[in-house]
Every structure is written in structure tokens, then in C-alpha cells.
Amino acid sequence: MTEGGYWADGQARSWLILALGVVTTGFGVAFAAAAVDDQGRISLPNQEISGVLTAIGGGIVGAVISIMVARASDRETLRHLTNVLESSLTSTLRSENARLASARQLWHHYFLTKLRGQYVWQYEQYPFHLSAHVGSLAVEIDVHTDSGHTQKYLVEAFVRHERLTIVSRKAGEEANVFEEIYPQFDGELSEYFGLGVVRTWDATNIVTKVILSRLPLLSGRDSALTQEDFAELDRIWEQGFKRLNEVLPDCL
């Protein structure tokens, strides 16, 4: 029998028991009314019988209502768990769930790109704390394009040893993937610096600078970065990335 069938049968039985409780309570009340003598008094034995019937009936009604409420809650919980499991199994980038704990939070994301021939830093948020997936991180974000439109992007992340990799792409498409690698991700620092590979709005493939931060790096100016902010972000990345990493020069 399907889940829906079991649920329907359980509901039918609950309603029958609830009706029995209501009838029993009614009998108790009716018995008490019928046992009253001309002086408006009721004997002790009749009081006990009426009280027992009313107590049993009331107990049945209360118990059934509690069970029905709990079942409804359990069903909602089961549906939620099923949805989480289905979305987790369909995620393409997976990791050991414990390794993702330190990445499962809101990150402020900065990256350098090229727009109309100019190098500019851009800002967005990666709300990984909203991802309920098991063994993976996946969220959708709104990305504002150069033309002023907003597009949905799917952002996924996974951890391999000490490296965090983030892959983002336009929702429903496989092209124009943005891949970021953070070489030293231990989950303990407030800022991480890495490299990204992406095709810019100018249709040029670039290797670029990327930053993840637990807190905004430019207080109050993240949504509209200025030329002065670009220089500051360049400085922050250079200092943070080259402290632990080296980009090899040409062989001469």
C-alpha cells in the first residue's frame, strides 16, 4: 500500500475513535443529567459512573486530537526530509558532509573581471548557510548582468583535502562555467584567496583573482564598488594570496 493509502486508513481509524470518545463523553453527561433527583442532587455512585464515562470520553478525544496533529506534523517533516534527500542525491559535486561544515555559511565574494575593456572588481554573496543538501553545497543566487537584467545562477561547492572549489553557472545551462579554487581552506580563517577561471562579459577567457570573506571587506560599499575599492581589493588579494601561494614565472 502507498504512503497515501496508509495515511488515509490511519485518518479513518482516528476519526472513528474520535467519534467513540465524543459519544462516551455524551453518555457521561446524559447519565449525570438523568440521575439528578427532584431536589437537584445526584447520588455518589451515579456521580462516579458519570465521572468515569466523561473522563474516558474526554481522554479519548484529547488523545486522538494529539495523534492527528502529530501525524500531520510528522508527514510534513517526512516530506521535507524526502525533498532534501532527493536534492542531495542529484547534486553533481559531493564531499564528506563533515568537511563542508566550515563552508556552510554566508560568504562575501569578490572577483576581478573585464567589462568593456576595463578591469573591474565585482561583489556578490554566496549564501551557503541556506543549503540543506547532505554531502554538498548548492544555492541559487541573483546575478546582475551588464545589461541591467538579473539572472539566476546555480552555485555549488565541494572540498577536497584542504582545497575548496566553487563552480557557478547560469541556471539550466552548462555553458559559461565559473570555477574557483581556494588552495588553503581550513575553515578557521575569516578570509580566503584563490584563482578563478571564467569567460567574461567580453567573451574572453581569463584566470582571475577571487576572494571569500566571512565579513564585508569594504563596509557599506559592496553593492557599488568604486575605482578606489578596486585598488584596495587588488592590495588585499596580493597580500593574502601571495603570502601562502606562488604563481610560477616564465622559464627563461
PyRosetta script that sets phi, psi and omega in degrees:
from pyrosetta import init, pose_from_sequence

init()
pose = pose_from_sequence("MTEGGYWADGQARSWLILALGVVTTGFGVAFAAAAVDDQGRISLPNQEISGVLTAIGGGIVGAVISIMVARASDRETLRHLTNVLESSLTSTLRSENARLASARQLWHHYFLTKLRGQYVWQYEQYPFHLSAHVGSLAVEIDVHTDSGHTQKYLVEAFVRHERLTIVSRKAGEEANVFEEIYPQFDGELSEYFGLGVVRTWDATNIVTKVILSRLPLLSGRDSALTQEDFAELDRIWEQGFKRLNEVLPDCL")
pose.set_psi(1, 143.5)
pose.set_omega(1, -178.7)
pose.set_phi(2, -74.6)
pose.set_psi(2, 168.3)
pose.set_omega(2, 177.6)
pose.set_phi(3, -58.8)
pose.set_psi(3, -40.2)
pose.set_omega(3, 179.7)
pose.set_phi(4, -63.6)
pose.set_psi(4, -36.4)
pose.set_omega(4, 178.5)
pose.set_phi(5, -66.4)
pose.set_psi(5, -45.2)
pose.set_omega(5, 176.7)
pose.set_phi(6, -60.5)
pose.set_psi(6, -41.8)
pose.set_omega(6, 179.7)
pose.set_phi(7, -61.7)
pose.set_psi(7, -43.9)
pose.set_omega(7, -179.0)
pose.set_phi(8, -64.0)
pose.set_psi(8, -44.0)
pose.set_omega(8, 178.9)
pose.set_phi(9, -62.2)
pose.set_psi(9, -43.0)
pose.set_omega(9, 179.2)
pose.set_phi(10, -63.2)
pose.set_psi(10, -39.1)
pose.set_omega(10, 178.5)
pose.set_phi(11, -64.6)
pose.set_psi(11, -42.6)
pose.set_omega(11, -179.7)
pose.set_phi(12, -61.8)
pose.set_psi(12, -44.8)
pose.set_omega(12, 179.1)
pose.set_phi(13, -63.9)
pose.set_psi(13, -38.5)
pose.set_omega(13, 179.5)
pose.set_phi(14, -63.3)
pose.set_psi(14, -41.4)
pose.set_omega(14, 179.8)
pose.set_phi(15, -66.7)
pose.set_psi(15, -37.0)
pose.set_omega(15, 178.2)
pose.set_phi(16, -64.8)
pose.set_psi(16, -44.7)
pose.set_omega(16, 179.4)
pose.set_phi(17, -65.7)
pose.set_psi(17, -39.0)
pose.set_omega(17, 177.2)
pose.set_phi(18, -60.5)
pose.set_psi(18, -42.7)
pose.set_omega(18, 177.9)
pose.set_phi(19, -62.2)
pose.set_psi(19, -40.0)
pose.set_omega(19, 177.7)
pose.set_phi(20, -61.5)
pose.set_psi(20, -41.1)
pose.set_omega(20, 178.6)
pose.set_phi(21, -63.8)
pose.set_psi(21, -41.3)
pose.set_omega(21, 179.1)
pose.set_phi(22, -64.2)
pose.set_psi(22, -43.1)
pose.set_omega(22, 179.7)
pose.set_phi(23, -64.0)
pose.set_psi(23, -43.7)
pose.set_omega(23, 179.2)
pose.set_phi(24, -60.9)
pose.set_psi(24, -44.1)
pose.set_omega(24, 177.0)
pose.set_phi(25, -61.1)
pose.set_psi(25, -40.9)
pose.set_omega(25, 178.0)
pose.set_phi(26, -62.1)
pose.set_psi(26, -41.3)
pose.set_omega(26, 177.2)
pose.set_phi(27, -59.9)
pose.set_psi(27, -43.2)
pose.set_omega(27, 179.8)
pose.set_phi(28, -60.5)
pose.set_psi(28, -44.6)
pose.set_omega(28, 179.3)
pose.set_phi(29, -65.7)
pose.set_psi(29, -43.4)
pose.set_omega(29, -179.4)
pose.set_phi(30, -65.5)
pose.set_psi(30, -39.1)
pose.set_omega(30, 179.6)
pose.set_phi(31, -62.8)
pose.set_psi(31, -42.0)
pose.set_omega(31, 179.8)
pose.set_phi(32, -63.4)
pose.set_psi(32, -39.1)
pose.set_omega(32, -179.6)
pose.set_phi(33, -68.1)
pose.set_psi(33, -38.2)
pose.set_omega(33, -177.3)
pose.set_phi(34, -74.9)
pose.set_psi(34, -23.4)
pose.set_omega(34, -176.0)
pose.set_phi(35, -87.2)
pose.set_psi(35, -1.8)
pose.set_omega(35, -179.6)
pose.set_phi(36, -73.6)
pose.set_psi(36, 132.2)
pose.set_omega(36, -179.5)
pose.set_phi(37, -86.7)
pose.set_psi(37, -173.2)
pose.set_omega(37, -175.6)
pose.set_phi(38, -64.3)
pose.set_psi(38, -27.3)
pose.set_omega(38, 179.1)
pose.set_phi(39, -87.0)
pose.set_psi(39, 6.1)
pose.set_omega(39, 179.2)
pose.set_phi(40, 78.3)
pose.set_psi(40, 17.6)
pose.set_omega(40, 179.9)
pose.set_phi(41, -107.5)
pose.set_psi(41, 157.4)
pose.set_omega(41, 178.1)
pose.set_phi(42, -128.6)
pose.set_psi(42, 136.9)
pose.set_omega(42, -177.2)
pose.set_phi(43, -68.3)
pose.set_psi(43, 158.7)
pose.set_omega(43, -179.1)
pose.set_phi(44, -60.7)
pose.set_psi(44, -44.6)
pose.set_omega(44, 177.8)
pose.set_phi(45, -59.9)
pose.set_psi(45, -41.5)
pose.set_omega(45, 179.7)
pose.set_phi(46, -67.2)
pose.set_psi(46, -35.7)
pose.set_omega(46, 175.5)
pose.set_phi(47, -61.0)
pose.set_psi(47, -41.9)
pose.set_omega(47, -179.1)
pose.set_phi(48, -65.8)
pose.set_psi(48, -43.2)
pose.set_omega(48, 179.8)
pose.set_phi(49, -63.3)
pose.set_psi(49, -46.4)
pose.set_omega(49, 178.9)
pose.set_phi(50, -61.6)
pose.set_psi(50, -41.5)
pose.set_omega(50, -179.2)
pose.set_phi(51, -65.2)
pose.set_psi(51, -39.8)
pose.set_omega(51, 178.9)
pose.set_phi(52, -63.9)
pose.set_psi(52, -47.1)
pose.set_omega(52, -179.9)
pose.set_phi(53, -61.1)
pose.set_psi(53, -44.2)
pose.set_omega(53, -179.5)
pose.set_phi(54, -65.9)
pose.set_psi(54, -41.1)
pose.set_omega(54, -179.8)
pose.set_phi(55, -65.2)
pose.set_psi(55, -43.6)
pose.set_omega(55, 179.7)
pose.set_phi(56, -63.8)
pose.set_psi(56, -47.2)
pose.set_omega(56, -179.4)
pose.set_phi(57, -61.5)
pose.set_psi(57, -45.1)
pose.set_omega(57, 179.0)
pose.set_phi(58, -64.0)
pose.set_psi(58, -38.7)
pose.set_omega(58, 177.7)
pose.set_phi(59, -62.9)
pose.set_psi(59, -41.3)
pose.set_omega(59, 179.1)
pose.set_phi(60, -63.5)
pose.set_psi(60, -45.9)
pose.set_omega(60, -179.4)
pose.set_phi(61, -60.2)
pose.set_psi(61, -47.1)
pose.set_omega(61, -179.2)
pose.set_phi(62, -63.1)
pose.set_psi(62, -41.6)
pose.set_omega(62, -179.0)
pose.set_phi(63, -65.5)
pose.set_psi(63, -44.0)
pose.set_omega(63, -178.0)
pose.set_phi(64, -65.5)
pose.set_psi(64, -42.2)
pose.set_omega(64, 178.6)
pose.set_phi(65, -61.1)
pose.set_psi(65, -41.9)
pose.set_omega(65, 178.7)
pose.set_phi(66, -61.9)
pose.set_psi(66, -42.8)
pose.set_omega(66, -179.9)
pose.set_phi(67, -63.9)
pose.set_psi(67, -42.7)
pose.set_omega(67, -178.4)
pose.set_phi(68, -65.0)
pose.set_psi(68, -40.5)
pose.set_omega(68, 177.5)
pose.set_phi(69, -64.8)
pose.set_psi(69, -42.7)
pose.set_omega(69, -179.8)
pose.set_phi(70, -64.0)
pose.set_psi(70, -40.1)
pose.set_omega(70, 179.6)
pose.set_phi(71, -63.5)
pose.set_psi(71, -42.1)
pose.set_omega(71, 178.6)
pose.set_phi(72, -61.8)
pose.set_psi(72, -42.1)
pose.set_omega(72, 179.0)
pose.set_phi(73, -65.2)
pose.set_psi(73, -43.4)
pose.set_omega(73, 179.5)
pose.set_phi(74, -62.4)
pose.set_psi(74, -37.5)
pose.set_omega(74, -179.2)
pose.set_phi(75, -66.3)
pose.set_psi(75, -40.7)
pose.set_omega(75, 176.6)
pose.set_phi(76, -63.9)
pose.set_psi(76, -41.1)
pose.set_omega(76, 178.3)
pose.set_phi(77, -63.8)
pose.set_psi(77, -42.4)
pose.set_omega(77, 178.6)
pose.set_phi(78, -63.0)
pose.set_psi(78, -42.0)
pose.set_omega(78, 179.3)
pose.set_phi(79, -63.3)
pose.set_psi(79, -41.3)
pose.set_omega(79, 178.8)
pose.set_phi(80, -63.0)
pose.set_psi(80, -45.0)
pose.set_omega(80, 179.5)
pose.set_phi(81, -63.0)
pose.set_psi(81, -38.5)
pose.set_omega(81, 178.8)
pose.set_phi(82, -63.6)
pose.set_psi(82, -43.0)
pose.set_omega(82, 179.3)
pose.set_phi(83, -63.7)
pose.set_psi(83, -42.1)
pose.set_omega(83, 178.6)
pose.set_phi(84, -62.2)
pose.set_psi(84, -43.4)
pose.set_omega(84, -179.6)
pose.set_phi(85, -64.0)
pose.set_psi(85, -43.5)
pose.set_omega(85, -179.9)
pose.set_phi(86, -62.4)
pose.set_psi(86, -45.1)
pose.set_omega(86, 179.9)
pose.set_phi(87, -67.3)
pose.set_psi(87, -33.5)
pose.set_omega(87, 178.7)
pose.set_phi(88, -67.2)
pose.set_psi(88, -41.8)
pose.set_omega(88, -177.5)
pose.set_phi(89, -70.6)
pose.set_psi(89, -25.3)
pose.set_omega(89, -179.7)
pose.set_phi(90, -88.3)
pose.set_psi(90, -6.2)
pose.set_omega(90, 176.8)
pose.set_phi(91, -67.4)
pose.set_psi(91, 136.3)
pose.set_omega(91, -175.3)
pose.set_phi(92, -86.8)
pose.set_psi(92, -23.5)
pose.set_omega(92, -177.4)
pose.set_phi(93, -111.3)
pose.set_psi(93, 112.0)
pose.set_omega(93, -171.8)
pose.set_phi(94, -123.0)
pose.set_psi(94, 151.8)
pose.set_omega(94, 178.6)
pose.set_phi(95, -143.5)
pose.set_psi(95, 168.2)
pose.set_omega(95, 171.0)
pose.set_phi(96, -63.9)
pose.set_psi(96, 127.5)
pose.set_omega(96, -170.2)
pose.set_phi(97, -57.8)
pose.set_psi(97, -37.8)
pose.set_omega(97, -178.8)
pose.set_phi(98, -63.1)
pose.set_psi(98, -31.6)
pose.set_omega(98, -179.4)
pose.set_phi(99, -70.4)
pose.set_psi(99, -19.4)
pose.set_omega(99, -177.6)
pose.set_phi(100, -88.1)
pose.set_psi(100, -8.9)
pose.set_omega(100, -173.6)
pose.set_phi(101, -57.1)
pose.set_psi(101, -43.4)
pose.set_omega(101, -176.7)
pose.set_phi(102, -73.3)
pose.set_psi(102, -19.4)
pose.set_omega(102, 178.7)
pose.set_phi(103, -92.9)
pose.set_psi(103, -11.1)
pose.set_omega(103, -175.2)
pose.set_phi(104, -82.3)
pose.set_psi(104, 71.5)
pose.set_omega(104, 179.9)
pose.set_phi(105, -156.1)
pose.set_psi(105, 176.4)
pose.set_omega(105, 177.9)
pose.set_phi(106, -78.8)
pose.set_psi(106, 126.0)
pose.set_omega(106, 179.1)
pose.set_phi(107, -116.3)
pose.set_psi(107, 142.3)
pose.set_omega(107, 171.3)
pose.set_phi(108, -94.0)
pose.set_psi(108, 123.7)
pose.set_omega(108, -170.5)
pose.set_phi(109, -116.2)
pose.set_psi(109, 128.2)
pose.set_omega(109, 178.0)
pose.set_phi(110, -124.1)
pose.set_psi(110, 139.2)
pose.set_omega(110, 177.9)
pose.set_phi(111, -149.5)
pose.set_psi(111, 148.3)
pose.set_omega(111, -178.9)
pose.set_phi(112, -94.8)
pose.set_psi(112, 131.5)
pose.set_omega(112, 179.3)
pose.set_phi(113, -139.1)
pose.set_psi(113, -179.3)
pose.set_omega(113, -178.7)
pose.set_phi(114, -120.7)
pose.set_psi(114, 126.9)
pose.set_omega(114, -175.1)
pose.set_phi(115, -136.0)
pose.set_psi(115, 117.1)
pose.set_omega(115, -178.2)
pose.set_phi(116, 51.3)
pose.set_psi(116, 44.2)
pose.set_omega(116, 176.3)
pose.set_phi(117, 81.2)
pose.set_psi(117, -0.4)
pose.set_omega(117, -178.2)
pose.set_phi(118, -114.4)
pose.set_psi(118, 141.4)
pose.set_omega(118, 175.7)
pose.set_phi(119, -84.1)
pose.set_psi(119, 125.0)
pose.set_omega(119, -177.3)
pose.set_phi(120, -137.0)
pose.set_psi(120, 146.4)
pose.set_omega(120, 171.7)
pose.set_phi(121, -88.6)
pose.set_psi(121, 141.7)
pose.set_omega(121, 175.7)
pose.set_phi(122, -127.1)
pose.set_psi(122, 159.8)
pose.set_omega(122, -174.1)
pose.set_phi(123, -130.3)
pose.set_psi(123, 143.5)
pose.set_omega(123, 172.0)
pose.set_phi(124, -157.8)
pose.set_psi(124, 174.2)
pose.set_omega(124, 179.6)
pose.set_phi(125, -115.7)
pose.set_psi(125, 142.9)
pose.set_omega(125, 172.9)
pose.set_phi(126, -110.5)
pose.set_psi(126, 98.7)
pose.set_omega(126, -176.5)
pose.set_phi(127, -83.9)
pose.set_psi(127, 64.6)
pose.set_omega(127, -178.4)
pose.set_phi(128, -66.9)
pose.set_psi(128, -15.6)
pose.set_omega(128, 177.6)
pose.set_phi(129, -68.6)
pose.set_psi(129, -14.9)
pose.set_omega(129, 179.5)
pose.set_phi(130, -90.4)
pose.set_psi(130, -6.5)
pose.set_omega(130, -178.6)
pose.set_phi(131, -79.7)
pose.set_psi(131, 120.5)
pose.set_omega(131, 179.3)
pose.set_phi(132, -97.6)
pose.set_psi(132, 6.8)
pose.set_omega(132, -178.1)
pose.set_phi(133, -64.5)
pose.set_psi(133, 147.2)
pose.set_omega(133, 176.3)
pose.set_phi(134, -98.4)
pose.set_psi(134, 121.5)
pose.set_omega(134, 178.9)
pose.set_phi(135, 81.8)
pose.set_psi(135, 9.1)
pose.set_omega(135, 178.8)
pose.set_phi(136, -160.3)
pose.set_psi(136, 161.4)
pose.set_omega(136, 174.2)
pose.set_phi(137, -120.6)
pose.set_psi(137, 126.4)
pose.set_omega(137, -179.6)
pose.set_phi(138, -153.8)
pose.set_psi(138, 125.0)
pose.set_omega(138, 178.2)
pose.set_phi(139, -140.5)
pose.set_psi(139, 160.0)
pose.set_omega(139, 172.2)
pose.set_phi(140, -105.6)
pose.set_psi(140, 138.7)
pose.set_omega(140, 178.2)
pose.set_phi(141, -130.1)
pose.set_psi(141, 159.8)
pose.set_omega(141, 174.7)
pose.set_phi(142, -94.6)
pose.set_psi(142, 127.5)
pose.set_omega(142, 179.3)
pose.set_phi(143, -116.1)
pose.set_psi(143, 127.2)
pose.set_omega(143, 178.9)
pose.set_phi(144, -87.5)
pose.set_psi(144, 121.9)
pose.set_omega(144, -177.3)
pose.set_phi(145, -85.3)
pose.set_psi(145, 170.8)
pose.set_omega(145, 179.6)
pose.set_phi(146, -63.1)
pose.set_psi(146, -28.2)
pose.set_omega(146, -178.6)
pose.set_phi(147, -82.0)
pose.set_psi(147, -1.7)
pose.set_omega(147, 178.6)
pose.set_phi(148, 94.6)
pose.set_psi(148, -1.5)
pose.set_omega(148, 178.9)
pose.set_phi(149, -87.1)
pose.set_psi(149, 165.3)
pose.set_omega(149, 176.7)
pose.set_phi(150, -115.1)
pose.set_psi(150, 130.2)
pose.set_omega(150, -180.0)
pose.set_phi(151, -124.0)
pose.set_psi(151, 147.8)
pose.set_omega(151, 177.1)
pose.set_phi(152, -83.9)
pose.set_psi(152, 132.0)
pose.set_omega(152, 176.0)
pose.set_phi(153, -123.0)
pose.set_psi(153, 139.6)
pose.set_omega(153, 174.0)
pose.set_phi(154, -93.3)
pose.set_psi(154, 125.7)
pose.set_omega(154, -179.3)
pose.set_phi(155, -117.7)
pose.set_psi(155, 121.3)
pose.set_omega(155, 179.4)
pose.set_phi(156, -121.1)
pose.set_psi(156, 152.7)
pose.set_omega(156, -179.3)
pose.set_phi(157, -142.5)
pose.set_psi(157, 149.4)
pose.set_omega(157, 173.7)
pose.set_phi(158, -147.7)
pose.set_psi(158, 159.6)
pose.set_omega(158, -178.1)
pose.set_phi(159, -119.4)
pose.set_psi(159, 131.4)
pose.set_omega(159, 173.5)
pose.set_phi(160, -125.8)
pose.set_psi(160, 112.2)
pose.set_omega(160, -175.0)
pose.set_phi(161, 56.3)
pose.set_psi(161, -118.9)
pose.set_omega(161, -178.1)
pose.set_phi(162, -100.5)
pose.set_psi(162, 10.7)
pose.set_omega(162, -176.5)
pose.set_phi(163, -106.2)
pose.set_psi(163, 132.4)
pose.set_omega(163, 174.6)
pose.set_phi(164, -103.5)
pose.set_psi(164, 128.8)
pose.set_omega(164, 177.5)
pose.set_phi(165, -119.5)
pose.set_psi(165, 132.4)
pose.set_omega(165, 178.6)
pose.set_phi(166, -121.4)
pose.set_psi(166, 131.1)
pose.set_omega(166, -179.8)
pose.set_phi(167, -124.5)
pose.set_psi(167, 125.0)
pose.set_omega(167, 178.3)
pose.set_phi(168, -128.2)
pose.set_psi(168, 148.3)
pose.set_omega(168, 179.6)
pose.set_phi(169, -156.7)
pose.set_psi(169, 160.7)
pose.set_omega(169, 177.9)
pose.set_phi(170, -64.2)
pose.set_psi(170, 133.6)
pose.set_omega(170, -176.8)
pose.set_phi(171, -57.3)
pose.set_psi(171, 129.5)
pose.set_omega(171, 178.9)
pose.set_phi(172, 86.1)
pose.set_psi(172, -0.1)
pose.set_omega(172, -179.8)
pose.set_phi(173, -126.5)
pose.set_psi(173, 155.9)
pose.set_omega(173, 178.3)
pose.set_phi(174, -106.9)
pose.set_psi(174, -11.3)
pose.set_omega(174, -177.1)
pose.set_phi(175, -84.4)
pose.set_psi(175, 167.7)
pose.set_omega(175, 175.6)
pose.set_phi(176, 53.7)
pose.set_psi(176, 56.3)
pose.set_omega(176, -179.8)
pose.set_phi(177, -84.8)
pose.set_psi(177, 136.4)
pose.set_omega(177, 176.7)
pose.set_phi(178, -106.2)
pose.set_psi(178, 115.5)
pose.set_omega(178, -179.6)
pose.set_phi(179, -111.5)
pose.set_psi(179, 131.1)
pose.set_omega(179, 179.1)
pose.set_phi(180, -123.8)
pose.set_psi(180, 140.2)
pose.set_omega(180, 177.7)
pose.set_phi(181, -127.6)
pose.set_psi(181, 125.4)
pose.set_omega(181, 175.1)
pose.set_phi(182, -109.7)
pose.set_psi(182, 105.2)
pose.set_omega(182, -169.3)
pose.set_phi(183, -63.6)
pose.set_psi(183, -34.7)
pose.set_omega(183, -178.5)
pose.set_phi(184, -119.6)
pose.set_psi(184, 90.9)
pose.set_omega(184, 178.2)
pose.set_phi(185, -118.3)
pose.set_psi(185, 100.4)
pose.set_omega(185, 178.8)
pose.set_phi(186, -103.3)
pose.set_psi(186, -5.7)
pose.set_omega(186, 178.3)
pose.set_phi(187, 80.7)
pose.set_psi(187, 2.0)
pose.set_omega(187, -175.2)
pose.set_phi(188, -104.8)
pose.set_psi(188, -21.3)
pose.set_omega(188, -177.5)
pose.set_phi(189, -87.8)
pose.set_psi(189, 164.1)
pose.set_omega(189, 179.2)
pose.set_phi(190, -91.6)
pose.set_psi(190, -16.6)
pose.set_omega(190, -178.8)
pose.set_phi(191, -137.4)
pose.set_psi(191, 143.7)
pose.set_omega(191, 177.5)
pose.set_phi(192, -135.5)
pose.set_psi(192, 143.5)
pose.set_omega(192, -173.6)
pose.set_phi(193, -124.9)
pose.set_psi(193, 136.6)
pose.set_omega(193, -177.1)
pose.set_phi(194, -151.3)
pose.set_psi(194, -166.0)
pose.set_omega(194, 179.1)
pose.set_phi(195, -122.1)
pose.set_psi(195, 145.5)
pose.set_omega(195, 178.0)
pose.set_phi(196, -126.6)
pose.set_psi(196, 149.7)
pose.set_omega(196, 175.5)
pose.set_phi(197, -119.8)
pose.set_psi(197, 123.5)
pose.set_omega(197, -174.5)
pose.set_phi(198, -155.8)
pose.set_psi(198, 156.4)
pose.set_omega(198, 170.4)
pose.set_phi(199, -96.2)
pose.set_psi(199, 123.6)
pose.set_omega(199, -174.6)
pose.set_phi(200, -76.5)
pose.set_psi(200, 173.8)
pose.set_omega(200, 175.8)
pose.set_phi(201, -61.8)
pose.set_psi(201, -20.0)
pose.set_omega(201, 176.8)
pose.set_phi(202, -87.1)
pose.set_psi(202, 9.8)
pose.set_omega(202, 178.3)
pose.set_phi(203, 64.3)
pose.set_psi(203, 33.4)
pose.set_omega(203, 177.2)
pose.set_phi(204, -113.3)
pose.set_psi(204, 131.4)
pose.set_omega(204, 176.4)
pose.set_phi(205, -79.6)
pose.set_psi(205, 128.6)
pose.set_omega(205, -176.9)
pose.set_phi(206, -135.2)
pose.set_psi(206, 154.3)
pose.set_omega(206, 166.0)
pose.set_phi(207, -104.2)
pose.set_psi(207, 122.5)
pose.set_omega(207, -167.3)
pose.set_phi(208, -131.4)
pose.set_psi(208, 177.1)
pose.set_omega(208, -178.8)
pose.set_phi(209, -93.6)
pose.set_psi(209, 137.7)
pose.set_omega(209, 178.3)
pose.set_phi(210, -136.0)
pose.set_psi(210, 147.9)
pose.set_omega(210, -179.1)
pose.set_phi(211, -136.5)
pose.set_psi(211, 137.2)
pose.set_omega(211, 168.9)
pose.set_phi(212, -116.6)
pose.set_psi(212, 134.2)
pose.set_omega(212, -179.6)
pose.set_phi(213, -139.2)
pose.set_psi(213, 140.5)
pose.set_omega(213, 176.8)
pose.set_phi(214, -70.3)
pose.set_psi(214, -29.2)
pose.set_omega(214, -179.5)
pose.set_phi(215, -122.7)
pose.set_psi(215, 154.7)
pose.set_omega(215, 176.9)
pose.set_phi(216, -59.0)
pose.set_psi(216, 136.8)
pose.set_omega(216, 178.8)
pose.set_phi(217, -84.3)
pose.set_psi(217, -24.9)
pose.set_omega(217, -178.1)
pose.set_phi(218, -125.0)
pose.set_psi(218, 91.1)
pose.set_omega(218, -173.0)
pose.set_phi(219, -58.0)
pose.set_psi(219, 122.2)
pose.set_omega(219, 175.1)
pose.set_phi(220, 79.7)
pose.set_psi(220, 0.1)
pose.set_omega(220, -175.4)
pose.set_phi(221, -129.1)
pose.set_psi(221, 16.4)
pose.set_omega(221, -174.6)
pose.set_phi(222, -69.2)
pose.set_psi(222, -36.7)
pose.set_omega(222, -174.4)
pose.set_phi(223, -74.6)
pose.set_psi(223, -22.5)
pose.set_omega(223, -179.9)
pose.set_phi(224, -138.9)
pose.set_psi(224, 86.9)
pose.set_omega(224, -176.6)
pose.set_phi(225, -75.7)
pose.set_psi(225, 146.1)
pose.set_omega(225, -179.3)
pose.set_phi(226, -109.8)
pose.set_psi(226, 174.7)
pose.set_omega(226, 178.7)
pose.set_phi(227, -61.3)
pose.set_psi(227, -36.4)
pose.set_omega(227, 177.3)
pose.set_phi(228, -65.1)
pose.set_psi(228, -36.3)
pose.set_omega(228, 177.3)
pose.set_phi(229, -64.8)
pose.set_psi(229, -37.3)
pose.set_omega(229, -179.7)
pose.set_phi(230, -58.8)
pose.set_psi(230, -45.3)
pose.set_omega(230, -179.9)
pose.set_phi(231, -64.1)
pose.set_psi(231, -39.0)
pose.set_omega(231, -179.7)
pose.set_phi(232, -67.9)
pose.set_psi(232, -40.5)
pose.set_omega(232, 178.8)
pose.set_phi(233, -68.4)
pose.set_psi(233, -36.8)
pose.set_omega(233, 174.0)
pose.set_phi(234, -58.1)
pose.set_psi(234, -45.8)
pose.set_omega(234, -179.2)
pose.set_phi(235, -63.5)
pose.set_psi(235, -45.0)
pose.set_omega(235, -179.3)
pose.set_phi(236, -61.7)
pose.set_psi(236, -43.3)
pose.set_omega(236, -179.1)
pose.set_phi(237, -67.1)
pose.set_psi(237, -46.3)
pose.set_omega(237, -178.8)
pose.set_phi(238, -57.6)
pose.set_psi(238, -44.8)
pose.set_omega(238, -178.0)
pose.set_phi(239, -68.4)
pose.set_psi(239, -41.9)
pose.set_omega(239, -176.1)
pose.set_phi(240, -77.5)
pose.set_psi(240, -40.8)
pose.set_omega(240, -176.9)
pose.set_phi(241, -74.6)
pose.set_psi(241, -47.7)
pose.set_omega(241, -174.1)
pose.set_phi(242, -75.2)
pose.set_psi(242, -9.4)
pose.set_omega(242, 175.4)
pose.set_phi(243, -67.9)
pose.set_psi(243, -30.7)
pose.set_omega(243, -176.4)
pose.set_phi(244, -122.5)
pose.set_psi(244, -5.6)
pose.set_omega(244, -175.1)
pose.set_phi(245, -136.0)
pose.set_psi(245, 159.6)
pose.set_omega(245, 178.9)
pose.set_phi(246, -136.2)
pose.set_psi(246, 130.0)
pose.set_omega(246, 173.2)
pose.set_phi(247, -94.2)
pose.set_psi(247, 118.5)
pose.set_omega(247, -172.8)
pose.set_phi(248, -65.9)
pose.set_psi(248, 137.9)
pose.set_omega(248, 176.7)
pose.set_phi(249, -78.2)
pose.set_psi(249, 177.3)
pose.set_omega(249, 175.4)
pose.set_phi(250, -67.4)
pose.set_psi(250, 149.3)
pose.set_omega(250, 174.2)
pose.set_phi(251, -81.6)
pose.set_psi(251, 119.0)
pose.set_omega(251, -177.7)
pose.set_phi(252, -108.9)
pose.dump_pdb("model.pdb")
